[in-house]
Amino acid sequence: MQRRLLMALAYVVLLATGVLFARGQADGGRGGRGQAAPPPEANRPPVFFREEWKHQFDNGGAPEGPLEPRHVSNPNLELKIYGETPKGDTQGPNEAHTHAGIWMNKRFKEDPAHIFTGTCNRPCGLTLRHKTQFVNLADFGAKIRWQVKESGFHQVRPLIRLADGTYLVGDHTDGWVDAFDWYVSEFNIASVRWRRFDPEKVITAVGPGGDAKGWVNPDLTKVDEVGVVDLMPGSSHGNGGFSDVGWIEVTGRGVPRN
């Protein structure tokens, strides 16, 4: 009798062990916890867009002039300009400059095609809008890279428009370097703090959602436009004070607009 009882217990133990082993195999050998989710580093977003500008200089055109939609090289992107409408000089040799707004510039063959804010009589900026997709800048790894050259106290900052129409300007800045030459800057969106932005006046603003100091914590899962802003007026032609921005690259996952 005792022998039969021991054999029955042994059978139960073996059966239970087999069930647990099979369950562990189904769970990837993790004891019923299921397969662990991949780390965020293994699921970085792709480049959403890169804009390098299209300049008439390469086809024998003028080295500089007002920025226009035709200067956008990526056919999936639309240009949005904030501040003055770009305008060329119409003065004679002894008259004051009459320029306004952002210009497209490429004065030397070795230079990248780039926007120039020295011709802005007040703060100015631009954004690029994908025709069919928002971009999710809330994910791990979302970032902006751009090529810049700064003069004087001028600085460039990220400028975005959310799907709900809210405009925001970030606290990340790139400014003067002693080399006074082009350099590439890359920054993570998760490290940027944001303030509301008035697109008509091209200044920081306050509004709903901000804390007592004006900082907001926005939902960046659907960003409509991404670009750059210079919050200082330019100092005309020359090296008095300006921002040059060559290519712009945005990393983030596309989100269909429909």
Buried (B, 14 or more C-beta within 10 A) or exposed (E): EEEEEEEEEEEEEEEEEEEEEEEBEEEEEEEEEEEEEEEEEEEEBEEBBBBBBBBBBEEEEEEBBBBEEEBBBBEBBEBBBBBBEBBBBEEEEEEEEEBBBBBBBBEEEEBBBBBBBBBBBBBBBBBBBBEEBBBBBBBEBBBBBBBBBBBBEBBBBBBBBBBEEBBBBBEBBBBBEEEEEBEEEEBBBEEBEBBBBBBEEBBBBEEEBBEEEBEBEBEBBBBBBBBBBBBBBBBBBEEEBBBBBBBBBBBBBBBEEE
